[in-house]
């Protein structure tokens, strides 16, 4: 019997934090949690049921029924149908760098700048996700899982901290069954507890091509990228680590710069926190680091859900100008950015149209 594996290559770091919020190993539970989140998003988009497995309203319901997502991923009284094992011989913890916050935050009654970490795992070769069935997995469940993996690889991210640049992957090889089969919404159970969001119908996905006038290695050597406020005391740059991330792992750590740029599309503070999150509250918009497409170019992803059309349009129209303001450390460096072009745009509805 052939092994049921998916080989992936990380394009930006994969983060799988532990109970201490450290990323010491590539943890199966974190990858399963991420796969489940996207599976739930897809199932809701197809009209099926998917509970919030982290809330008190999770499955089973009062009658003992469970949702379509729990059917595969399990819940109390109903075991997950597969075990996941992760293999990689060339996994590496990337050298960590920090990006300061633009403004001081109130922490325990005092205003102070914070440091935002760029960290996680990359791999020189492939990371192998091995799916080991423990009970019968239906053809429709395999089809749903394959489609969730496709969405992750083509538009989203895998693992934790995907709103902060992490988790962009490429699928090198997929040996799972029924990978060419379309999921069938008609045979979803639609039982158990469910919530309405996040739902693939409400998602948008953008890819931007960012081009610089000079080679990115040269720009790093010139220290043109913004790292911290001038009055952020005790902040130490590590440009050698910037060089390693670009030269060894082929990505530019600019997700925080992009987030800082697009946060400005919403003026109302409360609405901005609703969209982009705050301490203790997750973001509805996700941003990747820039992964290499050439010596002078990177691609970045911005995606999200439950966001007004006006906000999405502002992101598309204003990112280039706003990025110039946030990406560079000095006014004179702004001309280093040649262009920031939207190269691909998809809605969740369009993806579902292909699935159905």
N, C-alpha and C positions, 0 to 999 in steps of 0.2 A: 504493500500500500504506500503510495507516494505521500511525502510529508506535505502538510497543509501550511505553507509558509508565505509570508510577504516580505520581500527584501526592500528596505527603504534606505535612502541616503538623505541625511539632514542637510538642508541648505542654510538654515539658521539654527542656533543651539536648541536642543531639546531639554526642557526642564521638567524634572519629576521630583519635587520636593518631598522631604520626610516630615515627621512630626515636629522637628526642630527648624523647619523651613530651610533646610540645607539640601543641596543636590549632590549626594555622595555616590549614588548608584542609579542606574536606569531602572526605575521601579515598575514592575508589571502592573501594580494596582493603579498607578497614575495613568499609564497608557490605556488600561481598561476603562478607567473613568472618562478619559477623553473620547475614546471610541464610543462609549455609551452616550455621551452628550450629543455627539453628531448623529448617532443612530436615532436618538429621541427626536432631534430636530427634523430628520428626514421622515420618521414615522408620523409625527404631527402634521407635516406638510402633506402627507398622503391620506390624511383623515383618520389615522389610527390613534391609539391611546398611548400616552407616555406620561408617567407620574414624575414628580420631582423626588428622586430617590434620596436626596439629602434632607428632606423636610419631614415633619410629623405626619404629613398627608400622603406619605408614600404607600406603596402597595405592601401587603394585600389590603383590599377594602374591607368594609364591615361584613361582607358576605364571603370573604375569603378569595375573591377573584384578584387577578393581577393583570397589568397592562401589557401591551404588545412589546414594549421594551424589556420589561421584567421577564417576559417569556424566554428571551435569550440570555439576558444578563443577570437574572435572578433577583430574588427578594427574600424576606423572611418566610421560611417554609417552602421555598422553591429555589433550588440551587441553580447557579449559572451552568449553562450547557457546555462550556468549554473551559479549558485551562490555557493560559497564555504563558509562553516562555520566550525570553529575549536572549539572543546570542549576538555577540560582536567581539571580535578579537582585537580590533583596533579602535576601541572607544577612548576618547580623550576628554578630560575636563579642560575647557578653554581657559586661557589666562584671563582673569577677571579685570574689567575696567568699570569705572563709575562715571555717571553723568549727574551733575548736581541739579537740584530743582531751580526753576527760574525765580521763584518767590519764596520767602520764608513761610513756614507753616507753624501753626501754634501747636506745640507739643508740651503737654503737662504745664500749660500756662505760660510757656516761653516761646518766643518766635525764633525759629532757626531754619537754616537750609537743611535739606535732606540729601542723601546720596542714593542714586538709583543704580542698581547693579546690572551689568551685562554679564551673564553667567550661564552655564549649562554644559551639555555634552555635544561634541561633534564626533565624526568617525571618518577615518581614512578610507575604510571600505564600507561595506553595507552592514546595516543592522537588520537582523533577521527576527521577524515576529512569527513564532511558531504557534499555531492554533491546534490544540489537542481536544477533540470532541470527547465529552464525558457522557453525553446522551445524544439522541438523534436530533440533529439540526435540520430543519426543513429547508427545501430549496429556496423558498421565499426569504427565509432568514439569512441564508448565504447571500442571496441577491441584495438584500438590504444592507448587509455588512459590507459587501463589495462596493456598493454605491456610496456608502458613508466614507469609505477609504478613498474613493475617487474624488469626492468633494473636498476632503482634507488635503489631498495631494495637489489638486488643481487650483483650489481657491482659498483654503483655510489654513489650519495649523493643528499640530498634534502635541499633546502634553499640556502642561500648565504654563501660565504667564504668556499666553498667546496674544494678549492685548499689549504686551511690552516687547514684541519683536521675535519671540521664540516660536519654534515648532514648524517652520516651513520644511516640507519634505518632498522628495521625489520618489515615486514607486519605481524601483529598478526591475522587479519581477513579482508577479502575483500568481501563486499556484493554488489559490482557493477555488473550490467548486462554484459553478454557476456565475462566474464573473461577467459573462456576457448576457445574462438573463435580466430582464426588467422586473423589478419588484411589482407584486400585484396587490393593490390597495384593497381589492374586493375580498381578499381572504384574511385580512387583518382582523383580530378578535374584537377590538374596540371595547374591551371590558376593563375592569379595575379602575383605579384612580387615574386622573389625567389632569394636566394643566395646559393652557392654551399657548404658552410662550416659553422658550423660543421656538418658532415655527419657520420652516424653510420658506414658506410663502412670503415671509416678511423680511427676508435677507437681501442684502446687496453685496456685490463683490467687485472690487476695482483692482486693476494692476497698473502701476505707473512705471515708466521707463525714465530714470534719472541719469542725465548725461552731464559730465563735467568737461571743462575746456582743457584740463591737464590730466595726466594720469593720476589715479587715486593714490598710488604709492607716493608720488611726489607731493600731493596735497597733505598727506599724513606727515611726511617729512617736514613740511613747512608749518605744520601745526595750525592749519586753517580752521579746523572744526571746533565748534563751541563745546566746552566741557563743564564750566561752572561760572557763577557770578564773580565779579572782581572782588567783592567783599566777603566771599565764602571762605572764611578762615580755616586753615588746616586741611585744605583740599590739595592733594598731590596728583598731578597728571602722570599717566604712564603711557607715553607714546610708543614705547617699545611693544607693549601689549596691543595697541592699535595696529601696529605693523604686523604682528603675528596673526591677529584675527583676519587681516586682509590677505597676507601672503600665504599663510598656512591653511586657513579655513574659508577663504574666499567670500567673506561678508563684511559689510561696513556697518558698524553699530550705531545706526541713526534712528532707530524706532522712537526713542524718547524725543528727538528733535522733531520728528514728524507729528507725534502726538501733541507736542507743545504748539506746533503750527496749526493743526486742525482744531484744537480746543477753542481757538479764537473765532470760529465760525458761529458760535452761540454766545451772545452777550449776557444773557440772563444767567446768573451764577447757579441758581437752583436747577434750572433746566440743563445747564452744562454738566453739573454733577450727576443728574439723572442719565445723561447720555454717556459721559466719559468716566463715571465712577468717582469715588473718593476713598479715603482710608476706610476699610471695612465693607466697601460696596463695589461690586464688580462693574466693569465697563460693558456697554453695548456696542462699542466700536473697538475693533482689533486692528493692530498695525504690525507689520513685519519689519525687521531690519532690511537693509539693502543687500541682496545676494547678487554675486558677480555675474554679469553677462558680457563684460569686456574690460579692458584695462581702464577705461574712462567711464564705464557705465554699470549701473546696478538696476535691478528690478525690485519693487516693493509692493506689498499687498495692503490694501485697506478694505476691511469688510465689517459688516455689522447687521443689526436687526432692530426693528421697531424704531426707526429713525425717520423723521419727516423728510419729504422730498426736498424742501427748501435747504435743509442741512446737507443732504447728499449733493445737491447742485452746487452749493458753496464749496464743498470739498473739491469737486471736480474743477470748478472754475478758478478757485483762488489758491490752490495748493502751491503752485510754483512761486508766486510772490511771497506768500506767508512762509514758505520754506527758506527762502533767502534770508528772511529776518531771523530765523531760529537756528539755521544750520552752521553759520560761520561765527568766528570769534571777533572779527573786526569788520567794519564797514567796507574796507578796501577788498576784502575777500569775497564779497557777494557776487562779483562778476565771475567767480570761478564756476558758478552753476550755469551751464549752457541751456539746459531745458529740463522740464519735468512734464512728461506727456502721458496722458491716459491712453493706454494701449489695449486694454480689454475691460469690458463692463458686462456683468451678468447679474440677473436677478434670480432669487430663489425660485420664482415662478417659472422662469425659463428653464432652469435645471430640472424642475419637476415635470415640465412639458416633455422633456427628452426621456425622463424616467418612465412616465406613464405609457 
